[in-house]
Amino acid sequence: MPSVTLKAHFDGRSILLDEPYQLPPNARLLVTLVEPGQDDERAAWVGLALSGLAGAYGDDEPDYGPADLLRRP
């Protein structure tokens, strides 16, 4: 089974998945606790990364092919 990240929350008694997902019996799980507010910080970093990538790979950037790569001995 491939690794997958699922959002979940703890209701005070059990860990509940936020969206349905079919887990096989005895599936091994890793649980990571996320501090409150980290989602906002992560979203800010993702936004910054996306804007940087948009600038680096924008429509006005030239396309580079294999001939543009440097070959080192």
CHARMM-style PDB file with segment names, atoms N, HN, CA, C and O in Angstrom:
ATOM      1  N   MET     1       0.848  -1.174   0.000  1.00  0.00      PROA
ATOM      2  CA  MET     1       0.000   0.000   0.000  1.00  0.00      PROA
ATOM      3  C   MET     1       0.897   1.241   0.000  1.00  0.00      PROA
ATOM      4  O   MET     1       1.810   1.327   0.821  1.00  0.00      PROA
ATOM      5  N   PRO     2       0.663   2.195  -0.889  1.00  0.00      PROA
ATOM      6  CA  PRO     2       1.488   3.406  -0.924  1.00  0.00      PROA
ATOM      7  C   PRO     2       1.191   4.295   0.283  1.00  0.00      PROA
ATOM      8  O   PRO     2       0.107   4.231   0.863  1.00  0.00      PROA
ATOM      9  N   SER     3       2.161   5.119   0.651  1.00  0.00      PROA
ATOM     10  HN  SER     3       3.041   5.172   0.180  1.00  0.00      PROA
ATOM     11  CA  SER     3       1.953   6.070   1.739  1.00  0.00      PROA
ATOM     12  C   SER     3       0.990   7.157   1.278  1.00  0.00      PROA
ATOM     13  O   SER     3       1.045   7.602   0.131  1.00  0.00      PROA
ATOM     14  N   VAL     4       0.126   7.572   2.162  1.00  0.00      PROA
ATOM     15  HN  VAL     4       0.081   7.210   3.093  1.00  0.00      PROA
ATOM     16  CA  VAL     4      -0.837   8.624   1.860  1.00  0.00      PROA
ATOM     17  C   VAL     4      -1.007   9.473   3.116  1.00  0.00      PROA
ATOM     18  O   VAL     4      -0.971   8.949   4.229  1.00  0.00      PROA
ATOM     19  N   THR     5      -1.193  10.773   2.944  1.00  0.00      PROA
ATOM     20  HN  THR     5      -1.223  11.199   2.040  1.00  0.00      PROA
ATOM     21  CA  THR     5      -1.430  11.672   4.059  1.00  0.00      PROA
ATOM     22  C   THR     5      -2.923  11.957   4.150  1.00  0.00      PROA
ATOM     23  O   THR     5      -3.547  12.366   3.171  1.00  0.00      PROA
ATOM     24  N   LEU     6      -3.486  11.740   5.323  1.00  0.00      PROA
ATOM     25  HN  LEU     6      -2.979  11.407   6.118  1.00  0.00      PROA
ATOM     26  CA  LEU     6      -4.914  11.951   5.541  1.00  0.00      PROA
ATOM     27  C   LEU     6      -5.095  12.970   6.657  1.00  0.00      PROA
ATOM     28  O   LEU     6      -4.402  12.905   7.672  1.00  0.00      PROA
ATOM     29  N   LYS     7      -6.006  13.900   6.483  1.00  0.00      PROA
ATOM     30  HN  LYS     7      -6.569  13.954   5.659  1.00  0.00      PROA
ATOM     31  CA  LYS     7      -6.320  14.850   7.547  1.00  0.00      PROA
ATOM     32  C   LYS     7      -7.290  14.186   8.512  1.00  0.00      PROA
ATOM     33  O   LYS     7      -8.210  13.476   8.107  1.00  0.00      PROA
ATOM     34  N   ALA     8      -7.065  14.430   9.794  1.00  0.00      PROA
ATOM     35  HN  ALA     8      -6.317  15.006  10.123  1.00  0.00      PROA
ATOM     36  CA  ALA     8      -7.907  13.844  10.832  1.00  0.00      PROA
ATOM     37  C   ALA     8      -7.920  14.784  12.032  1.00  0.00      PROA
ATOM     38  O   ALA     8      -7.169  15.759  12.081  1.00  0.00      PROA
ATOM     39  N   HSD     9      -8.773  14.480  12.985  1.00  0.00      PROA
ATOM     40  HN  HSD     9      -9.383  13.688  12.944  1.00  0.00      PROA
ATOM     41  CA  HSD     9      -8.811  15.245  14.222  1.00  0.00      PROA
ATOM     42  C   HSD     9      -9.153  14.310  15.379  1.00  0.00      PROA
ATOM     43  O   HSD     9      -9.671  13.212  15.178  1.00  0.00      PROA
ATOM     44  N   PHE    10      -8.855  14.764  16.582  1.00  0.00      PROA
ATOM     45  HN  PHE    10      -8.435  15.656  16.746  1.00  0.00      PROA
ATOM     46  CA  PHE    10      -9.133  14.005  17.800  1.00  0.00      PROA
ATOM     47  C   PHE    10     -10.329  14.647  18.479  1.00  0.00      PROA
ATOM     48  O   PHE    10     -10.301  15.833  18.806  1.00  0.00      PROA
ATOM     49  N   ASP    11     -11.384  13.861  18.692  1.00  0.00      PROA
ATOM     50  HN  ASP    11     -11.407  12.897  18.427  1.00  0.00      PROA
ATOM     51  CA  ASP    11     -12.610  14.402  19.280  1.00  0.00      PROA
ATOM     52  C   ASP    11     -12.651  14.293  20.800  1.00  0.00      PROA
ATOM     53  O   ASP    11     -13.692  14.531  21.413  1.00  0.00      PROA
ATOM     54  N   GLY    12     -11.534  13.937  21.403  1.00  0.00      PROA
ATOM     55  HN  GLY    12     -10.689  13.743  20.905  1.00  0.00      PROA
ATOM     56  CA  GLY    12     -11.485  13.753  22.849  1.00  0.00      PROA
ATOM     57  C   GLY    12     -11.495  12.286  23.237  1.00  0.00      PROA
ATOM     58  O   GLY    12     -11.119  11.939  24.357  1.00  0.00      PROA
ATOM     59  N   ARG    13     -11.920  11.423  22.328  1.00  0.00      PROA
ATOM     60  HN  ARG    13     -12.225  11.705  21.419  1.00  0.00      PROA
ATOM     61  CA  ARG    13     -11.950   9.984  22.596  1.00  0.00      PROA
ATOM     62  C   ARG    13     -11.247   9.185  21.506  1.00  0.00      PROA
ATOM     63  O   ARG    13     -10.539   8.222  21.799  1.00  0.00      PROA
ATOM     64  N   SER    14     -11.441   9.580  20.246  1.00  0.00      PROA
ATOM     65  HN  SER    14     -12.016  10.363  20.008  1.00  0.00      PROA
ATOM     66  CA  SER    14     -10.928   8.810  19.114  1.00  0.00      PROA
ATOM     67  C   SER    14     -10.339   9.741  18.066  1.00  0.00      PROA
ATOM     68  O   SER    14     -10.673  10.925  18.001  1.00  0.00      PROA
ATOM     69  N   ILE    15      -9.457   9.182  17.249  1.00  0.00      PROA
ATOM     70  HN  ILE    15      -9.186   8.221  17.301  1.00  0.00      PROA
ATOM     71  CA  ILE    15      -8.947   9.899  16.083  1.00  0.00      PROA
ATOM     72  C   ILE    15      -9.902   9.611  14.936  1.00  0.00      PROA
ATOM     73  O   ILE    15     -10.152   8.452  14.605  1.00  0.00      PROA
ATOM     74  N   LEU    16     -10.435  10.669  14.329  1.00  0.00      PROA
ATOM     75  HN  LEU    16     -10.232  11.611  14.598  1.00  0.00      PROA
ATOM     76  CA  LEU    16     -11.416  10.545  13.255  1.00  0.00      PROA
ATOM     77  C   LEU    16     -10.870  11.152  11.976  1.00  0.00      PROA
ATOM     78  O   LEU    16     -10.346  12.266  11.990  1.00  0.00      PROA
ATOM     79  N   LEU    17     -10.987  10.434  10.875  1.00  0.00      PROA
ATOM     80  HN  LEU    17     -11.413   9.530  10.862  1.00  0.00      PROA
ATOM     81  CA  LEU    17     -10.578  10.973   9.583  1.00  0.00      PROA
ATOM     82  C   LEU    17     -11.545  12.072   9.167  1.00  0.00      PROA
ATOM     83  O   LEU    17     -12.751  11.961   9.385  1.00  0.00      PROA
ATOM     84  N   ASP    18     -11.012  13.138   8.565  1.00  0.00      PROA
ATOM     85  HN  ASP    18     -10.032  13.229   8.387  1.00  0.00      PROA
ATOM     86  CA  ASP    18     -11.852  14.242   8.108  1.00  0.00      PROA
ATOM     87  C   ASP    18     -12.582  13.917   6.813  1.00  0.00      PROA
ATOM     88  O   ASP    18     -13.620  14.511   6.521  1.00  0.00      PROA
ATOM     89  N   GLU    19     -12.053  12.984   6.039  1.00  0.00      PROA
ATOM     90  HN  GLU    19     -11.210  12.502   6.276  1.00  0.00      PROA
ATOM     91  CA  GLU    19     -12.690  12.558   4.793  1.00  0.00      PROA
ATOM     92  C   GLU    19     -12.677  11.038   4.754  1.00  0.00      PROA
ATOM     93  O   GLU    19     -11.769  10.418   5.308  1.00  0.00      PROA
ATOM     94  N   PRO    20     -13.669  10.423   4.110  1.00  0.00      PROA
ATOM     95  CA  PRO    20     -13.685   8.954   4.045  1.00  0.00      PROA
ATOM     96  C   PRO    20     -12.461   8.403   3.316  1.00  0.00      PROA
ATOM     97  O   PRO    20     -12.011   8.953   2.312  1.00  0.00      PROA
ATOM     98  N   TYR    21     -11.943   7.313   3.845  1.00  0.00      PROA
ATOM     99  HN  TYR    21     -12.308   6.865   4.661  1.00  0.00      PROA
ATOM    100  CA  TYR    21     -10.828   6.612   3.220  1.00  0.00      PROA
ATOM    101  C   TYR    21     -10.910   5.157   3.659  1.00  0.00      PROA
ATOM    102  O   TYR    21     -11.075   4.875   4.846  1.00  0.00      PROA
ATOM    103  N   GLN    22     -10.799   4.249   2.726  1.00  0.00      PROA
ATOM    104  HN  GLN    22     -10.665   4.478   1.762  1.00  0.00      PROA
ATOM    105  CA  GLN    22     -10.898   2.823   3.021  1.00  0.00      PROA
ATOM    106  C   GLN    22      -9.550   2.309   3.532  1.00  0.00      PROA
ATOM    107  O   GLN    22      -8.599   2.171   2.764  1.00  0.00      PROA
ATOM    108  N   LEU    23      -9.480   2.032   4.817  1.00  0.00      PROA
ATOM    109  HN  LEU    23     -10.253   2.144   5.442  1.00  0.00      PROA
ATOM    110  CA  LEU    23      -8.278   1.476   5.415  1.00  0.00      PROA
ATOM    111  C   LEU    23      -8.436  -0.031   5.557  1.00  0.00      PROA
ATOM    112  O   LEU    23      -9.477  -0.500   6.018  1.00  0.00      PROA
ATOM    113  N   PRO    24      -7.426  -0.790   5.173  1.00  0.00      PROA
ATOM    114  CA  PRO    24      -7.514  -2.237   5.362  1.00  0.00      PROA
ATOM    115  C   PRO    24      -7.370  -2.581   6.846  1.00  0.00      PROA
ATOM    116  O   PRO    24      -6.772  -1.807   7.593  1.00  0.00      PROA
ATOM    117  N   PRO    25      -7.899  -3.714   7.286  1.00  0.00      PROA
ATOM    118  CA  PRO    25      -7.734  -4.120   8.685  1.00  0.00      PROA
ATOM    119  C   PRO    25      -6.253  -4.202   9.056  1.00  0.00      PROA
ATOM    120  O   PRO    25      -5.425  -4.644   8.259  1.00  0.00      PROA
ATOM    121  N   ASN    26      -5.942  -3.780  10.249  1.00  0.00      PROA
ATOM    122  HN  ASN    26      -6.614  -3.421  10.896  1.00  0.00      PROA
ATOM    123  CA  ASN    26      -4.578  -3.810  10.794  1.00  0.00      PROA
ATOM    124  C   ASN    26      -3.592  -2.941  10.014  1.00  0.00      PROA
ATOM    125  O   ASN    26      -2.387  -3.189  10.057  1.00  0.00      PROA
ATOM    126  N   ALA    27      -4.090  -1.922   9.297  1.00  0.00      PROA
ATOM    127  HN  ALA    27      -5.069  -1.720   9.262  1.00  0.00      PROA
ATOM    128  CA  ALA    27      -3.201  -1.004   8.575  1.00  0.00      PROA
ATOM    129  C   ALA    27      -2.297  -0.300   9.584  1.00  0.00      PROA
ATOM    130  O   ALA    27      -2.752   0.147  10.637  1.00  0.00      PROA
ATOM    131  N   ARG    28      -1.016  -0.208   9.248  1.00  0.00      PROA
ATOM    132  HN  ARG    28      -0.646  -0.571   8.393  1.00  0.00      PROA
ATOM    133  CA  ARG    28      -0.073   0.496  10.112  1.00  0.00      PROA
ATOM    134  C   ARG    28      -0.183   1.987   9.832  1.00  0.00      PROA
ATOM    135  O   ARG    28      -0.220   2.403   8.674  1.00  0.00      PROA
ATOM    136  N   LEU    29      -0.236   2.789  10.883  1.00  0.00      PROA
ATOM    137  HN  LEU    29      -0.206   2.451  11.824  1.00  0.00      PROA
ATOM    138  CA  LEU    29      -0.411   4.229  10.755  1.00  0.00      PROA
ATOM    139  C   LEU    29       0.685   4.959  11.521  1.00  0.00      PROA
ATOM    140  O   LEU    29       1.178   4.473  12.539  1.00  0.00      PROA
ATOM    141  N   LEU    30       1.057   6.124  11.019  1.00  0.00      PROA
ATOM    142  HN  LEU    30       0.658   6.519  10.192  1.00  0.00      PROA
ATOM    143  CA  LEU    30       1.901   7.071  11.744  1.00  0.00      PROA
ATOM    144  C   LEU    30       1.034   8.287  12.025  1.00  0.00      PROA
ATOM    145  O   LEU    30       0.344   8.772  11.129  1.00  0.00      PROA
ATOM    146  N   VAL    31       1.057   8.781  13.236  1.00  0.00      PROA
ATOM    147  HN  VAL    31       1.618   8.387  13.964  1.00  0.00      PROA
ATOM    148  CA  VAL    31       0.236   9.933  13.604  1.00  0.00      PROA
ATOM    149  C   VAL    31       1.169  11.086  13.955  1.00  0.00      PROA
ATOM    150  O   VAL    31       2.078  10.932  14.771  1.00  0.00      PROA
ATOM    151  N   THR    32       0.940  12.237  13.337  1.00  0.00      PROA
ATOM    152  HN  THR    32       0.202  12.363  12.674  1.00  0.00      PROA
ATOM    153  CA  THR    32       1.730  13.436  13.608  1.00  0.00      PROA
ATOM    154  C   THR    32       0.812  14.498  14.197  1.00  0.00      PROA
ATOM    155  O   THR    32      -0.218  14.823  13.606  1.00  0.00      PROA
ATOM    156  N   LEU    33       1.172  15.033  15.343  1.00  0.00      PROA
ATOM    157  HN  LEU    33       2.009  14.769  15.823  1.00  0.00      PROA
ATOM    158  CA  LEU    33       0.394  16.105  15.944  1.00  0.00      PROA
ATOM    159  C   LEU    33       0.827  17.426  15.335  1.00  0.00      PROA
ATOM    160  O   LEU    33       2.021  17.707  15.237  1.00  0.00      PROA
ATOM    161  N   VAL    34      -0.137  18.236  14.927  1.00  0.00      PROA
ATOM    162  HN  VAL    34      -1.108  18.008  15.007  1.00  0.00      PROA
ATOM    163  CA  VAL    34       0.135  19.526  14.299  1.00  0.00      PROA
ATOM    164  C   VAL    34      -0.313  20.616  15.265  1.00  0.00      PROA
ATOM    165  O   VAL    34      -1.460  20.637  15.713  1.00  0.00      PROA
ATOM    166  N   GLU    35       0.605  21.514  15.575  1.00  0.00      PROA
ATOM    167  HN  GLU    35       1.536  21.497  15.211  1.00  0.00      PROA
ATOM    168  CA  GLU    35       0.282  22.617  16.478  1.00  0.00      PROA
ATOM    169  C   GLU    35      -0.780  23.522  15.864  1.00  0.00      PROA
ATOM    170  O   GLU    35      -0.773  23.736  14.652  1.00  0.00      PROA
ATOM    171  N   PRO    36      -1.689  24.055  16.669  1.00  0.00      PROA
ATOM    172  CA  PRO    36      -2.666  25.002  16.131  1.00  0.00      PROA
ATOM    173  C   PRO    36      -1.956  26.184  15.482  1.00  0.00      PROA
ATOM    174  O   PRO    36      -0.967  26.691  16.012  1.00  0.00      PROA
ATOM    175  N   GLY    37      -2.460  26.614  14.348  1.00  0.00      PROA
ATOM    176  HN  GLY    37      -3.263  26.202  13.918  1.00  0.00      PROA
ATOM    177  CA  GLY    37      -1.868  27.742  13.632  1.00  0.00      PROA
ATOM    178  C   GLY    37      -0.824  27.326  12.620  1.00  0.00      PROA
ATOM    179  O   GLY    37      -0.453  28.134  11.769  1.00  0.00      PROA
ATOM    180  N   GLN    38      -0.328  26.087  12.675  1.00  0.00      PROA
ATOM    181  HN  GLN    38      -0.629  25.430  13.366  1.00  0.00      PROA
ATOM    182  CA  GLN    38       0.672  25.664  11.710  1.00  0.00      PROA
ATOM    183  C   GLN    38       0.089  25.586  10.309  1.00  0.00      PROA
ATOM    184  O   GLN    38       0.814  25.771   9.332  1.00  0.00      PROA
ATOM    185  N   ASP    39      -1.203  25.316  10.190  1.00  0.00      PROA
ATOM    186  HN  ASP    39      -1.792  25.166  10.984  1.00  0.00      PROA
ATOM    187  CA  ASP    39      -1.816  25.283   8.871  1.00  0.00      PROA
ATOM    188  C   ASP    39      -1.722  26.652   8.199  1.00  0.00      PROA
ATOM    189  O   ASP    39      -1.494  26.742   6.992  1.00  0.00      PROA
ATOM    190  N   ASP    40      -1.899  27.717   8.984  1.00  0.00      PROA
ATOM    191  HN  ASP    40      -2.084  27.644   9.964  1.00  0.00      PROA
ATOM    192  CA  ASP    40      -1.786  29.068   8.428  1.00  0.00      PROA
ATOM    193  C   ASP    40      -0.357  29.361   7.990  1.00  0.00      PROA
ATOM    194  O   ASP    40      -0.130  29.933   6.924  1.00  0.00      PROA
ATOM    195  N   GLU    41       0.603  28.967   8.817  1.00  0.00      PROA
ATOM    196  HN  GLU    41       0.419  28.503   9.684  1.00  0.00      PROA
ATOM    197  CA  GLU    41       2.009  29.199   8.465  1.00  0.00      PROA
ATOM    198  C   GLU    41       2.387  28.387   7.233  1.00  0.00      PROA
ATOM    199  O   GLU    41       3.086  28.881   6.348  1.00  0.00      PROA
ATOM    200  N   ARG    42       1.928  27.148   7.179  1.00  0.00      PROA
ATOM    201  HN  ARG    42       1.361  26.747   7.898  1.00  0.00      PROA
ATOM    202  CA  ARG    42       2.225  26.296   6.022  1.00  0.00      PROA
ATOM    203  C   ARG    42       1.619  26.895   4.756  1.00  0.00      PROA
ATOM    204  O   ARG    42       2.258  26.911   3.704  1.00  0.00      PROA
ATOM    205  N   ALA    43       0.388  27.386   4.860  1.00  0.00      PROA
ATOM    206  HN  ALA    43      -0.132  27.373   5.714  1.00  0.00      PROA
ATOM    207  CA  ALA    43      -0.269  27.995   3.703  1.00  0.00      PROA
ATOM    208  C   ALA    43       0.513  29.214   3.216  1.00  0.00      PROA
ATOM    209  O   ALA    43       0.605  29.450   2.011  1.00  0.00      PROA
ATOM    210  N   ALA    44       1.073  29.986   4.144  1.00  0.00      PROA
ATOM    211  HN  ALA    44       0.998  29.794   5.123  1.00  0.00      PROA
ATOM    212  CA  ALA    44       1.872  31.148   3.755  1.00  0.00      PROA
ATOM    213  C   ALA    44       3.137  30.713   3.013  1.00  0.00      PROA
ATOM    214  O   ALA    44       3.504  31.326   2.010  1.00  0.00      PROA
ATOM    215  N   TRP    45       3.808  29.661   3.496  1.00  0.00      PROA
ATOM    216  HN  TRP    45       3.509  29.164   4.310  1.00  0.00      PROA
ATOM    217  CA  TRP    45       5.009  29.166   2.828  1.00  0.00      PROA
ATOM    218  C   TRP    45       4.676  28.589   1.461  1.00  0.00      PROA
ATOM    219  O   TRP    45       5.421  28.797   0.503  1.00  0.00      PROA
ATOM    220  N   VAL    46       3.576  27.874   1.361  1.00  0.00      PROA
ATOM    221  HN  VAL    46       2.971  27.705   2.139  1.00  0.00      PROA
ATOM    222  CA  VAL    46       3.167  27.313   0.074  1.00  0.00      PROA
ATOM    223  C   VAL    46       2.878  28.437  -0.916  1.00  0.00      PROA
ATOM    224  O   VAL    46       3.276  28.354  -2.078  1.00  0.00      PROA
ATOM    225  N   GLY    47       2.192  29.485  -0.469  1.00  0.00      PROA
ATOM    226  HN  GLY    47       1.868  29.552   0.475  1.00  0.00      PROA
ATOM    227  CA  GLY    47       1.907  30.629  -1.333  1.00  0.00      PROA
ATOM    228  C   GLY    47       3.180  31.300  -1.819  1.00  0.00      PROA
ATOM    229  O   GLY    47       3.278  31.681  -2.985  1.00  0.00      PROA
ATOM    230  N   LEU    48       4.158  31.446  -0.928  1.00  0.00      PROA
ATOM    231  HN  LEU    48       4.079  31.137   0.019  1.00  0.00      PROA
ATOM    232  CA  LEU    48       5.437  32.052  -1.308  1.00  0.00      PROA
ATOM    233  C   LEU    48       6.164  31.175  -2.324  1.00  0.00      PROA
ATOM    234  O   LEU    48       6.719  31.683  -3.299  1.00  0.00      PROA
ATOM    235  N   ALA    49       6.162  29.872  -2.102  1.00  0.00      PROA
ATOM    236  HN  ALA    49       5.711  29.460  -1.310  1.00  0.00      PROA
ATOM    237  CA  ALA    49       6.817  28.954  -3.039  1.00  0.00      PROA
ATOM    238  C   ALA    49       6.139  28.991  -4.399  1.00  0.00      PROA
ATOM    239  O   ALA    49       6.812  29.008  -5.430  1.00  0.00      PROA
ATOM    240  N   LEU    50       4.823  29.002  -4.409  1.00  0.00      PROA
ATOM    241  HN  LEU    50       4.276  28.988  -3.572  1.00  0.00      PROA
ATOM    242  CA  LEU    50       4.093  29.026  -5.681  1.00  0.00      PROA
ATOM    243  C   LEU    50       4.358  30.313  -6.457  1.00  0.00      PROA
ATOM    244  O   LEU    50       4.499  30.280  -7.680  1.00  0.00      PROA
ATOM    245  N   SER    51       4.425  31.437  -5.762  1.00  0.00      PROA
ATOM    246  HN  SER    51       4.310  31.464  -4.769  1.00  0.00      PROA
ATOM    247  CA  SER    51       4.688  32.689  -6.473  1.00  0.00      PROA
ATOM    248  C   SER    51       6.118  32.687  -7.031  1.00  0.00      PROA
ATOM    249  O   SER    51       6.350  33.203  -8.124  1.00  0.00      PROA
ATOM    250  N   GLY    52       7.070  32.116  -6.298  1.00  0.00      PROA
ATOM    251  HN  GLY    52       6.881  31.697  -5.410  1.00  0.00      PROA
ATOM    252  CA  GLY    52       8.438  32.012  -6.808  1.00  0.00      PROA
ATOM    253  C   GLY    52       8.518  31.108  -8.027  1.00  0.00      PROA
ATOM    254  O   GLY    52       9.200  31.430  -9.000  1.00  0.00      PROA
ATOM    255  N   LEU    53       7.821  29.973  -7.977  1.00  0.00      PROA
ATOM    256  HN  LEU    53       7.268  29.711  -7.186  1.00  0.00      PROA
ATOM    257  CA  LEU    53       7.807  29.063  -9.123  1.00  0.00      PROA
ATOM    258  C   LEU    53       7.114  29.692 -10.325  1.00  0.00      PROA
ATOM    259  O   LEU    53       7.539  29.493 -11.463  1.00  0.00      PROA
ATOM    260  N   ALA    54       6.050  30.450 -10.077  1.00  0.00      PROA
ATOM    261  HN  ALA    54       5.705  30.612  -9.153  1.00  0.00      PROA
ATOM    262  CA  ALA    54       5.352  31.110 -11.178  1.00  0.00      PROA
ATOM    263  C   ALA    54       6.281  32.095 -11.879  1.00  0.00      PROA
ATOM    264  O   ALA    54       6.239  32.230 -13.102  1.00  0.00      PROA
ATOM    265  N   GLY    55       7.120  32.784 -11.107  1.00  0.00      PROA
ATOM    266  HN  GLY    55       7.154  32.674 -10.113  1.00  0.00      PROA
ATOM    267  CA  GLY    55       8.069  33.712 -11.708  1.00  0.00      PROA
ATOM    268  C   GLY    55       9.175  32.993 -12.463  1.00  0.00      PROA
ATOM    269  O   GLY    55       9.618  33.452 -13.515  1.00  0.00      PROA
ATOM    270  N   ALA    56       9.616  31.868 -11.923  1.00  0.00      PROA
ATOM    271  HN  ALA    56       9.256  31.495 -11.068  1.00  0.00      PROA
ATOM    272  CA  ALA    56      10.709  31.128 -12.558  1.00  0.00      PROA
ATOM    273  C   ALA    56      10.259  30.375 -13.799  1.00  0.00      PROA
ATOM    274  O   ALA    56      11.043  30.175 -14.727  1.00  0.00      PROA
ATOM    275  N   TYR    57       9.008  29.961 -13.820  1.00  0.00      PROA
ATOM    276  HN  TYR    57       8.371  30.124 -13.066  1.00  0.00      PROA
ATOM    277  CA  TYR    57       8.498  29.158 -14.931  1.00  0.00      PROA
ATOM    278  C   TYR    57       7.325  29.849 -15.630  1.00  0.00      PROA
ATOM    279  O   TYR    57       6.428  29.184 -16.147  1.00  0.00      PROA
ATOM    280  N   GLY    58       7.334  31.170 -15.646  1.00  0.00      PROA
ATOM    281  HN  GLY    58       8.063  31.711 -15.226  1.00  0.00      PROA
ATOM    282  CA  GLY    58       6.262  31.922 -16.273  1.00  0.00      PROA
ATOM    283  C   GLY    58       6.281  31.806 -17.795  1.00  0.00      PROA
ATOM    284  O   GLY    58       7.224  31.273 -18.380  1.00  0.00      PROA
ATOM    285  N   ASP    59       5.228  32.312 -18.421  1.00  0.00      PROA
ATOM    286  HN  ASP    59       4.462  32.745 -17.946  1.00  0.00      PROA
ATOM    287  CA  ASP    59       5.099  32.248 -19.877  1.00  0.00      PROA
ATOM    288  C   ASP    59       6.183  33.038 -20.603  1.00  0.00      PROA
ATOM    289  O   ASP    59       6.506  32.733 -21.751  1.00  0.00      PROA
ATOM    290  N   ASP    60       6.751  34.057 -19.941  1.00  0.00      PROA
ATOM    291  HN  ASP    60       6.488  34.305 -19.009  1.00  0.00      PROA
ATOM    292  CA  ASP    60       7.768  34.879 -20.594  1.00  0.00      PROA
ATOM    293  C   ASP    60       9.180  34.294 -20.445  1.00  0.00      PROA
ATOM    294  O   ASP    60      10.143  34.878 -20.940  1.00  0.00      PROA
ATOM    295  N   GLU    61       9.307  33.151 -19.770  1.00  0.00      PROA
ATOM    296  HN  GLU    61       8.524  32.677 -19.368  1.00  0.00      PROA
ATOM    297  CA  GLU    61      10.611  32.503 -19.623  1.00  0.00      PROA
ATOM    298  C   GLU    61      10.897  31.641 -20.850  1.00  0.00      PROA
ATOM    299  O   GLU    61       9.992  30.999 -21.384  1.00  0.00      PROA
ATOM    300  N   PRO    62      12.167  31.625 -21.304  1.00  0.00      PROA
ATOM    301  CA  PRO    62      12.505  30.808 -22.485  1.00  0.00      PROA
ATOM    302  C   PRO    62      12.464  29.313 -22.149  1.00  0.00      PROA
ATOM    303  O   PRO    62      12.630  28.912 -20.997  1.00  0.00      PROA
ATOM    304  N   ASP    63      12.242  28.517 -23.173  1.00  0.00      PROA
ATOM    305  HN  ASP    63      12.107  28.843 -24.109  1.00  0.00      PROA
ATOM    306  CA  ASP    63      12.312  27.067 -23.025  1.00  0.00      PROA
ATOM    307  C   ASP    63      13.752  26.632 -23.287  1.00  0.00      PROA
ATOM    308  O   ASP    63      14.366  27.045 -24.270  1.00  0.00      PROA
ATOM    309  N   TYR    64      14.269  25.811 -22.413  1.00  0.00      PROA
ATOM    310  HN  TYR    64      13.770  25.476 -21.614  1.00  0.00      PROA
ATOM    311  CA  TYR    64      15.618  25.304 -22.566  1.00  0.00      PROA
ATOM    312  C   TYR    64      15.553  23.845 -22.972  1.00  0.00      PROA
ATOM    313  O   TYR    64      14.742  23.081 -22.448  1.00  0.00      PROA
ATOM    314  N   GLY    65      16.400  23.465 -23.896  1.00  0.00      PROA
ATOM    315  HN  GLY    65      17.059  24.086 -24.321  1.00  0.00      PROA
ATOM    316  CA  GLY    65      16.457  22.084 -24.368  1.00  0.00      PROA
ATOM    317  C   GLY    65      17.733  21.417 -23.972  1.00  0.00      PROA
ATOM    318  O   GLY    65      18.556  22.029 -23.291  1.00  0.00      PROA
ATOM    319  N   PRO    66      17.937  20.175 -24.373  1.00  0.00      PROA
ATOM    320  CA  PRO    66      19.151  19.429 -24.024  1.00  0.00      PROA
ATOM    321  C   PRO    66      20.432  20.118 -24.478  1.00  0.00      PROA
ATOM    322  O   PRO    66      21.461  19.997 -23.813  1.00  0.00      PROA
ATOM    323  N   ALA    67      20.390  20.840 -25.600  1.00  0.00      PROA
ATOM    324  HN  ALA    67      19.554  20.938 -26.140  1.00  0.00      PROA
ATOM    325  CA  ALA    67      21.590  21.516 -26.101  1.00  0.00      PROA
ATOM    326  C   ALA    67      22.019  22.650 -25.167  1.00  0.00      PROA
ATOM    327  O   ALA    67      23.174  23.073 -25.200  1.00  0.00      PROA
ATOM    328  N   ASP    68      21.109  23.137 -24.347  1.00  0.00      PROA
ATOM    329  HN  ASP    68      20.170  22.793 -24.320  1.00  0.00      PROA
ATOM    330  CA  ASP    68      21.433  24.245 -23.424  1.00  0.00      PROA
ATOM    331  C   ASP    68      22.099  23.759 -22.130  1.00  0.00      PROA
ATOM    332  O   ASP    68      22.575  24.573 -21.338  1.00  0.00      PROA
ATOM    333  N   LEU    69      22.134  22.453 -21.913  1.00  0.00      PROA
ATOM    334  HN  LEU    69      21.747  21.792 -22.556  1.00  0.00      PROA
ATOM    335  CA  LEU    69      22.747  21.911 -20.696  1.00  0.00      PROA
ATOM    336  C   LEU    69      24.254  21.815 -20.849  1.00  0.00      PROA
ATOM    337  O   LEU    69      24.766  21.525 -21.930  1.00  0.00      PROA
ATOM    338  N   LEU    70      24.954  22.061 -19.753  1.00  0.00      PROA
ATOM    339  HN  LEU    70      24.538  22.297 -18.875  1.00  0.00      PROA
ATOM    340  CA  LEU    70      26.409  21.967 -19.763  1.00  0.00      PROA
ATOM    341  C   LEU    70      26.818  20.518 -19.559  1.00  0.00      PROA
ATOM    342  O   LEU    70      26.274  19.819 -18.704  1.00  0.00      PROA
ATOM    343  N   ARG    71      27.769  20.085 -20.345  1.00  0.00      PROA
ATOM    344  HN  ARG    71      28.210  20.653 -21.040  1.00  0.00      PROA
ATOM    345  CA  ARG    71      28.352  18.742 -20.148  1.00  0.00      PROA
ATOM    346  C   ARG    71      29.714  18.916 -19.523  1.00  0.00      PROA
ATOM    347  O   ARG    71      30.568  19.620 -20.061  1.00  0.00      PROA
ATOM    348  N   ARG    72      29.917  18.286 -18.405  1.00  0.00      PROA
ATOM    349  HN  ARG    72      29.223  17.713 -17.967  1.00  0.00      PROA
ATOM    350  CA  ARG    72      31.217  18.363 -17.725  1.00  0.00      PROA
ATOM    351  C   ARG    72      31.907  17.029 -17.819  1.00  0.00      PROA
ATOM    352  O   ARG    72      31.280  15.984 -17.649  1.00  0.00      PROA
ATOM    353  N   PRO    73      33.218  17.058 -18.092  1.00  0.00      PROA
ATOM    354  CA  PRO    73      33.958  15.793 -18.209  1.00  0.00      PROA
ATOM    355  C   PRO    73      34.063  15.055 -16.905  1.00  0.00      PROA
ATOM    356  OT1 PRO    73      34.656  13.977 -16.851  1.00  0.00      PROA
TER     357      PRO     73
END
